[in-house]
Amino acid sequence: MCFLSGWKFKGPLFCLILHCFLPLWRSPNLAGGGAAAAAAMKVVALVSGGKDSCYAMMRCIHFGHEIVALANLLPECDSVDELDSYMYQTVGHQIVEAYAQCMGLPLFRKRIQGKPKAFDLKYSETNGDEVEDLEVLLKHVKSRIPSVDAVSSGAIASDYQRLRVENVCSRLGLVSLAYLWKQDQTELLQQMVDSGISAILIKVASMGLQPQKHLGMELSAVFPVLSQLHEQFGANVCGEGGEYESLTLDCPLFKNGRIVLDESSTVLVSTSSIVQVGFLHPKRFHVEHKGLEDNRDTGKVYWVVDEAERSQCLKKQQSWTYDEATGECRVSKTEDYVTISCWLATKTHKGAGEDLSRLLYLTLELLAKEDLGWDAVLYIHLYVESMKDFAQINSMYSQHITEADCPRGVPSRSTVEVPLAACGLGDVMVEVFAARNTSKKVLHVQSISCWAPSCIGPYSQATLHGNILFMAGQIGLDPPTMALVTDGPAAETLQCLQNARAVAESFGSASTIFITVYCSLSLNKQQRKEVESQCTTFFGDGAVLPIIFYVLVSSLPKGSSVEVEPLLTCLSSNEASDVEASGMTKKLVHALPAPAEGICSSDCFSIPGHICRALVSVRSSSPLSSNFSWLVELVASILKDADLQWSDISAFRVYFVGEKTRFDETAVRSFFEAHFPALVVVPVHGLGHDTEFKVSLTLDIVALRSLQCT
C-alpha cells in the first residue's frame, strides 16, 4: 500500500487493521486517456518505493490532477531497513531518493522519530506517535509549496492507515486522494502490470513465497504465483495483508530515467517451514537515463529537520447574544433515542451561517441535559432556505461538530433547500437524531477514490446503530472526480443509487427498506417520471421494492437534480433467520375509512416489535384540522399492527405543501406535539408515492425498539 504498505500484522491487531470490503467498482483502463476532474488539484504524492504509490500517482494524473512534489518517511538510521511500524513501508528506502531524479520533481524526506502509540482504529493527534511525523512532513511541504491542495496515497484496504492519512490531511486543510481504495486486488494488480509499472518483490512474508526464490522477481512474473496463493489460502494479491512488499524501478511517470539495482543482499528474518520472511538490502544502484531531450530536469531532495513543537488548536468559546430572533427547540425522548428540532422563529439579518451556529449551540445544550453530546448523534437533517448559503453553512457546521467531538464517529447528514421563511422558520432548521447507547459504527471515508463519494468534513457516509443503517443523502457524484454526472436526471439518479449501494455493501448484508427521493424543483414532468422509472428498475425485476417516497424541494447541494436518502436493516444471520422463519418482515397498506374531505394512503415496513417506518399521506383541499384525530387513529393502528407503541416513535416528521393546503402550522404542532413534542414540520413543493406529487400532507414516522431474537 504505497508508502504505507507492508505492515507487520500481529495477533488481534490484524483484524483491526485490515478491513477489506467487497470490490465495489471496476477501474477504467488507463490506456483510454485521462478523465476530466471536477477541479484539478496540485498534489504531493506519498511514496515508499512500492508499486501502489506509483500507480496512485498515475491515477491522479488520469483524473486531471498534477503531481508537484513527492514525500517520503524513512528510518532515523540509514543502516536500518525496516522499522517496527504500523504505518510505513521502509524496506527499500535507500532507493527512494532516485525518484526525484527519475520524475524531475522535488522530494521531501523526513526521518521517523515517533513510535506506534495510538492503536485504536480511529486516530486523534497523539504526541510521539509515528503519525505525527507525517503531519510534520506534509506541513513542511505545504509551507514550501503553498499551492498544494491534495495528498495522494496508495491506500487499498486498510481503514487503520486511511483514517490516519485523512486525519493529518484534515488538520492541514488538504484533500486525501486514494484512487485505489476498495478496488478488486486481482484486477488492480493486472492494471498495474498492464500500465507499464516495472516493480520487483523486495520483501516476502507469506506461505508459498520463498525469499531465495521470489525476492527480486518482477511483479509481472510473480503474478501467477500470487493469484494461485489467493485461490489456495485467500492471500491478498496486492500484498495488503503484509504478504509481500514491492520496489518500483520504472514506470511511465519516470520520464528522465529508470532505476537499476546493481547489487543487493538477501536478509532472512525467519526460516520457518511454514512462512519464510526475508527482504533485499540494496547496496548499489544507479539511474539509467532515458535520453528524452525534453525531460532533463533533475529533482532535488529536501530534508525536513525542523522538529519544533506544533501549536495546539484550542476551541474558542463563543458568547451567544441573539436579539433578532428566539430559538425554537423541541425535544422528544424514548427509552433509546432523543430527537431534537431547532429553528429560529423569524428571519434574521445575521446570515444563515450565524443562524446555524446559534441552533447548533442550542442543540448541544439540550443534548447535554440528556448527558449526551455530538458523539451520540446518529443523523442530522439540515433544511435551508437557500442553497446559495451552503458554503457558509458547511463552514459553520464544521466548526461546531468535529471529529474530536465524536470519537465514535461523526453523524451522517443530508441537506435540502425548502421554503422555510414563508412559514416563519427562518433560514435554517436542524433536526438531530441521537441514541443513548453510543455503540454505533460509522463509515467516514474522506479520501477521494473510485469507490463512492468522499465525505470531506465532519459528516459520514453511513451510521449503523444496532441493526439499523442510517445513510447520508447521496447525490449523483462520480466518485473519482467528485463531479455530477452529466447525462441528465435519470443518470444522476442511477449514480445516486450506485453510490448508496457501494456504501451499503461495506456493512455486509444490508437490505434497503425505505428511500426518500428528493427531486429538485428544476425538473420537468418528464424528467421526474424518468427519475421514478430509474428508482423502480434499479432493484431488478421481481425484487421486493423498498418503500420509495418522493419529495419535491427547492434545490439540492451542488445543483444536483436528485438526492436519495436510504434507510436499511443489517441483520445478523441469526436475526435474519428468525425474522424469515416467523414471517415477521412485512409491508402493510392500511385503508381505514377516510374522512369525506380527504383521500388517504399509507405505506409501512415493519419487523413487528422492532421497527416500523410508516407514511400516512393525505390529499385534501379542505382544512386539515378536521382530519387530525383521524390521522392519529391511523398512526395508532399502524403501530399496533407492528407490535409497537406511541412511546416507541423516535422520529415524527410532517411534510406539507403550502400552496395545496390551508396549513395552520400552529394547529398542527399543538395537536401532534401532545403525542410527539419534537415534531418536525417541513414545508415542500410536492409529495407523493410517485412523481405526480398529488399529496398535500404526509406524516413520516419511525418507531424503533431493540430487536430481541429467540
N, C-alpha and C positions, 0 to 999 in steps of 0.2 A: 504494500500500500504506500506508494510514493515514499516520501521521507519518513513515513510512519510505519512502513511495513516491517515484517519480521520480528514481531514481539515474541517474548518468551511467555507462553501461556502456562500458568502454574495453578494446579488444583482448581478450586471452585471459581477462581477468577476468570477461567476460560469461559464459563457460562455468562459471566457479567460482561466480558469484553466483546465476545464475538456474537453479535445479534444479526444473524444472516436471515434476511427476509426472502420470500419467493421472488423470482425475477418478474418484474412488472413492466418492463419496457424493452424494446428492441432498438438498438442504435442504428442510425443510418450509416451507410458506407461512406467513409471519408473521401473516397475517390470522386464522389459527385460534386465536390466543391463545398465551400463554406456556406452556412446559413446565416441570414441577416439577424443580428441580435436586436433586442428591443432598444438597448442603449449600449454602445461599445464602451468597454471599460479598459483601463490600464491596469495590468495585473502583475503582481510579484508572485512567482511560482516557487513553491516549496519543493526542493529537490533533495533526494538522498543518494542518487545514482541508480535507483531502481526503475524498472520499466513503467510502473504505474504513474509516477510523477511526470515522466516524459510524455506518455500518452495523454495524460490530463492536460498538459500544455497544448498538445495538438488539438484536443477537443475545444479548448478555449479559443484558439485561432479559428477553428471551424465555425464557431458561433459568433465570430466577428470581433473578438477581443484582441488586445495587443499585449504581448509579454514584454515588459520593460525592465524587469530585473529578476534575479534568482536569489534564493535564500536557503541557507543550509546550516544545520546544527551538527556539531561533531564533538568527540571526547576531548577532555582537557589535555590529555597526553597523546601525542601522535603515535606512540608505540601501542596504544590500546586500540584494538579493532572493534570490540563490541562491548557496549555498556549493559548493565542490568537495568534496562529502560523499558517502560511500558508504552513509551510514546515514539521513540525514534529508531529508525534503522541507521546503524553507524558502520556496519561492515562495508568496506569499500570506500570509506570516507576519503582515503588518500587520492582517489581518482577524481572526486567531485570538482576539485579546483580547475580541472581542464574544461569543465562545462562552459566557463566564462569565455575561454578562447574559442571553443567549438561553435558557440552560438553568437559570439560578439556582443554579449550582454554583461552588465555588471553583476558580480556575485558577492552577496553579503554573507559572511560566515561568523558564527559565534560558537564559542566552546560552552558545552553544557556544564553548568555548575550545580543545578538543582538535582534532587533525587525524587523518585516517586513517593509522594506522601498522601495525597488525597485519592483514595481508591474507589469512592462511590461513583456510580455511573454518571451522575450529574456533577459537574465541577463548578466550584466557585473559587475565586482568587485565593491562593494558598501560599503563604510565604515559604520560600525554599523549595517549592515543588518544581520539577523539571518543566512543567508547562509554562512557568513564568519566564524561562529562558526564551521561549518562543515569543512571548509578549515583548521582551526587551529587543529581540532581533527585529521584529516587524515594526516596532515603534521607531527604531533607528532608520529602517528603510523608508518609512513614511516621512521622517524628518529630512532625509536626503533627496527623496523624490516625492514631493507633496502631491503630485498628480495621481499617485497610485490610488485606485478605487477598490481593488479586489485582491483576494489571495486564492491561488489555485493549489489544490491538494489532490492526491490520488485516492481519496477515501472510497472504498468499495462496500464494505460490510460492517465495519466496527463502529457502533454508536459511541463507545468509550472515547475513541480518538476523534471522531467527527465532532462530538459535543465540545471537546476541549479546543479544537481549532475554532469552532464557532464562538466559543466564549471569548477567546482572545480577539477575534475579529470584531465582535460586538463592542468590546472595550475601546477599540481603536477606530471605530466607525468605518470598518472595511467589510466588503461583501465576501462571503465564503463561496467559492466555486468548486463544486465536487461533481464533475460531469460523469464520473464513473460509478457514482453511488447507486447501489442496488441492481446493477446490470448482471445478467447471467454470465457467470465467470468463464464458462467454456466459450461462449460466443465472444466475450470480451478479449480473452487471450488470443483467439483466432484473429480478431480485428487488429490487435497489436502486431501480430506477426505479419498480417497482410499489409499493414500500413508502412512497413519498412523499418520497424524498430529492430535493431540488432542488439540482443542482450544475452548474457551468459548467466548461469547459476553461480552465485558467489557463496551461497550457504545452503546446506540441506539439513533438514531435521524432521524426517518423516519416514515411516515404514515404506519400504520399497525404493527409497532413494539412498544411494551409497556415495559417500564423499569421494572415494578414489575413482569412481566410475562417472559420476554425474556432475561433479564440480567442473566448471569451465565449459560445459556443453552449451551450445546455442539454444535459445528458447524454442526455436522452430524445430530443432532436432529432438528435444526432450518432450515436446507437446504430446506425442502419442503415449509416452510413459505416464505423464500427468493425467491424461484422460483415463487411462487404464486404472490408475490408483483411485481416481474419483469413482469409477464404477465399482471397484472392489471394496474400498474402505470408506468412501464418502469424503476423500481428501479434497481440499479446496484447490481447484485448478489454478487459480491465480495466487495461491500461497497465503490466503487470508487467515489461515489457521496456524501460520508460522512454519508451514511445511518446507518452504524454501524462500530465499531472497535472491534478487537478481541485480545485475550491474549492466547498465546500458552503455555500449561502446559506440553506437552510431544510431542516428535516427534522422528523419527528414528535416528536423529543426537544426541539425548540426551543419550549418551552411559552410563554415570555414574549414572543418576538418573532422576526422574520426579518431577515436582513441584506440591505440594499440597497446595491449598489455604484454610487455616484453618478458617479464619474469614475475613469478609468484610462487608461494609455498603453501602447502596444504596443512591446516591446523586441525587436528582431530580433538573434538571436545568429548565425544562419547563413542565407544566402540561396542555398545550393547548389541546383542544378537537380534534384538527386536527393532530398535531405532538407532541408527548411527547418525551422529551430529558432527559436522565439520564445516570449515569455511576456508576460503582462499585469502591469503595475506598478500596484497600487491607489493612488489619490491621495486620494479621499474616499469615505466610506461612512457609513451610519447604520443604527440598529436600528429597524425599524418594529414597534411593539408590537402584539400580537395582541388585547389588550383582555380577556384572561381574568382574571376577578376573583380566582380562587384561585391564580394563578401570577404574583404580582408581585414575588417575591424577586429581588434583584439580586445576582448572584455577584460576589465580589471577586477581584482579581488579586493574587497574591503573587509577589514576585520572589525567586529563590534566589540569594543573592550570597555566601554563605559558601563560600569556596574552600579551607578548611583541609585539610591533608593527612589522608587517610584512614589509619587504623591498619591495619597488616598483620596478618593472621591467621597465627600460627605454629603449626605442628603440634607437639603435645605428645608427647614421647617417654614411653612407658609402661614401667614396670618390672613384669615378669610374675613372680609367685610363685604357684604352684598346688600346695598341699599335699594338696588333697582328691582329685585325680584326675590320672592321667597322660594326656597327649595321645597318641593313637594315630594315626600317619600312615603312609600307603603312597604310594609314588611309582613310576610306570611311565613309561618313556621309549621313544619310537620316533625315527626319524630326523627326523620333522617335528613331533611333538607330545609334550606332557608331561601326564600325568594325576596328580592328587594327591587323595587322600581322607583326611579327618581327622575324628576323633570323640574323645570323652572316654570312657575305659574304664568309668567309673562315674558315676552321677548325682551332681551336686554341689549345694551349697546357695548358690551364688553367683548363680543365676538364668541363664536362657537367654541374655540379652544378654551377660553377662560370659563365659559359656562360648563363645559365638560369637567374642567378641573374642580369646580365647585361641587358638581354632582358626585364625582368620584371621592372627594373628601367626605361628603355626607355619607356615601355608601360605606366607606371604610369605618366611619364612626358606628354605623348601625351593625356592621359585621362584628366589630369589637364588643358590642353589647351582648353578642351571642358567643363570645370567646372564640371568634373566628377572624381570619384575615384573608388577604388576597390568595394565599395558598390553598384555601378551602374552596375557592370558586372554580366551578366546572365550566361555566359558559357565560358569555356576556353578549347581549344583543345591544347594538348601538343603532338608534334611529336618529337620523339627522335631517334637518330642514333643507340643507343644500350640500350636495356632494362637492361643490366648489370649496367648501371648508374642510375637506377630507384631510389635507396635508397638516393643517394646524391641529385638527382633532387628533390625528395619529400621533403627532409630536407630543401633545399634552398627555395622551393616553400612555405613551412610553415613559414619561416622567413619573407617572403615578404607579404604574404596575410594571415592576421589573422582575427579572429572573432572580435577583437577590431576595425579593419578597416572596418568591414561590419556589422553595427548594424541591417541592414535589412536581413542579412543572407549571408553566403559565397556562391560564384558561384558554379555551377555544373561543372564537369570536365570529360574528357576522355583522355587516354594516349595510344598511339600505337607506335610501332617501325617501321620506314620506312627508306629506303636508302637515307638519306639526303646528306651525304658527297659527294657521287658520282655526285650529281647535284649542288655542290657548296653552300649548305645550312647549313653547319656547323654541330654541334652535336645536336642542339635543335632548334625547331621552335615553336613559340607561336601564336595562333590565339585567339583573345579576342573579345567577342560579348557583347556590353553594351547597356543599354537603358537609354534614357534621363529621362523618367518617372520612378522613382525608386520604384513605388508601386508594388513591387514583393512579392511573398510568397515563402519561401524556406523551404524545408523539410531536416533537418540536424540531423539525429539520429546517435549519436556516441556510444550509448550503444550496446554491443553485445546482441542479442536477438534471438528469434526464428521467427522473422517477416521477415526481409530482411537484407542483409549485412550492417554492420555499416560503417560509414564514419568517421574513427578516424583521424581527421585532418581538415584543412580549405577547405573542398570541400563537397558539399551537394549531397544527392540522386537525388533531382529534384528541379527545379526552375520554378514557374508559373509566367508568366508576361502577364497581360491581360487575354486572354483565350488560350494562347499557353504554353504548358508544355514542358520544355527542361529537358530531363532526362540524368543523368550521365551514362557513359558507364558501363554496367553491365557484370561481368564475372560470371562463374558458381560456386560461393561460396555457401557452405552450411551455412546458417545464424548463427546457434548456435555455430559452430566450426570454422567458417571463413576459412575453408579448401576447396580446389577444390573438387568437386565430382569426383569419381574415376572410373566411368563406361564408360569412353570414350567420344569423342567429341559430340556425339548426346545427351548424358546425361548432359554434360556441357551446351549445347545449351538450353535444356529444363529448366535447373536450372536458366540460364540467363533470360529466358522469364518469368519464375515464379517469380523471384526476381523483374523484371520490373513490372509485373502485381501487385505485392504487393505494390510497391511504387505508382503506378498509382491509385490504389483504395483508397489510403489515400487522394486523391484530389477529391473524389466523382466520378462524371460522366466524365470519360476521355476516349477519343477514339484515338487509335493509327492510325496515317495517314502515317507514314514513319518510316522505320527501316533500319539503316545501320548495316550490319553484317560484322564485321572484322574477317577474318579467318587467323589463323597462317599458315605460310609457311610450318610448320612441318606436316600439314595434307596431306594425300594422296588423290587421286581422289575419292576413295570410301567413305572415311571419310567426304569429302566435300559434297558429294551427301547426306549422312546421315544428315549432318547439314542442308542442304537445305530442305530435307523432313521434318525434325522436325519443322523448321520455318513455312512451309506451313500448316502442320496439326495442329499446336498449336492453331490456331484461330478457328478450328472447321469446319466441313463440311458445305458447303453452306454459310459460313460467307464471308463478303466482306473483302478481304485481304488488309492490308496496302501495300503501295509500299515497296518492300524489295530489297535492293541493297547490293551486296556482294563485299567486298574489301579484297584482299589478301595482308597481311602485313608480315613483317619480324618476329615479335614476339609481345607478349602481356603481360601485368602485371602478375606476379606470375606464368609464364609459361603456362598460360591458352591457350586453343585451339580456343576459340571463345569469342568475346566481342560484345554485341549488344548496339546500341545507338538509342533509340526511340525518335520520336517527336510526340506529342499528342495535341489534342484540348480538352479544358474543357469549354464547353458551358453551360451557364445558361439555365434554362427551357425555358425562353422567346427566347433566342438566338437560341436554338435548334429547337424550334417550327417554328421560322421564316425561318431558313435555310431549314428545311424539307418541309415546305409549299411551298416555292418558288423553290424548286429543285436546290438550289444553290450549294450543295455539289456534286462534280463530279470528276471523274478520266478521264483524257484526254490522248489519244495516238495520237501523231502527226506523220504524214507520208509525210512531204514535200519532193519533189523530191531531192534525194541526189546527190552530185557530182559523177562523174564516178569513182573517185578514192576511194570512201569510202561507207560504209553502215551505215546508221544512225538509231537509235531507240530513242524514248523519252517517258517518263512517267511523269505524273503530277497529283498531287492532288491539288484542289483549292476550295476555297469558294470565288467566284468572288467578287472583291472589298475588300478582306480582307487578304487572304493568298494564296500563291502559292509555292509549293515545287516541283521543276521540275528537271529531269535528261535529259541530252542530251548526248548520247553516240555515239562514232564513232569507227568503226572497219576499219582500213586502214593500208596499207603498204607503202603509199606514204607520202611525206612531208605534214604536216598539214597546212602549210601557205596557200595553195590553198583553204582550207576549212574555213578559218577564217570568211570571210564575210558572207558565207552561214550559219555558226553556229550562228552568231549574228542575222541574219534574222530569224532563227528558234526560238531563245530566244524571240525576239520581238513579234513573232506570238503567242507564248505561253502566254506571259504577256498580250497581247491584249485580248485573249480569257478569261483570268482570270480577266479582267477589272482592270488591274494594269499597272503601267508604269515602265520604266527602273529605274526611281528615287526611286521606292519603294523597289528595291532589297537591302536587308540588309545583305546578305552573298552570296559570289560567290567563289566557290572552284573548282579548276581544278585538277582532279586526272589523272595521266598518267602512262603508263607502259613503262619504258625506253627501255627494250630490244625489244619491239614490235614496237616502234615508233621512228623515227628520230626526236627527240624532241628538238626544239630550245626554251629553256625557256625564253630567252631574247625577242624573237619574240612574243611569247605568251603574255608575260607581256606587252610589248609595245602596242600590239593590243587591248587586252581586258581591260587593265587598263585605256584606254581612256574612257571606259564606267564605269568601277568599279575599282577605284585605289587600294583598299585593297584586290585585287585578291590573293587568297592563292593557291599556286601551290604545290601539294603533290605527290611525286613520290611513286609508289607502285609496287607490283609484279603481280597484276592481278585485273581485274574489270569485272563486269557483272551483269545482272539481274538474273543470275543463277550462279552456281559454275563451269560452264565450263570456265568462265573467258576469253571470246573471244573479249572483248572490249579493245581498246588501249587507249582511252581518254574519259573522262566523265566530263561534266560541271554539277555541283551540285549547284542549285540556290534556294535561299529562298527570297521571296518577302513578305513583311508584311505591313499591314495598319490596324489601329484600326477598329474593327467591329462596324458598326452602324446598330442597329436593329430598324425596324419601328414598 
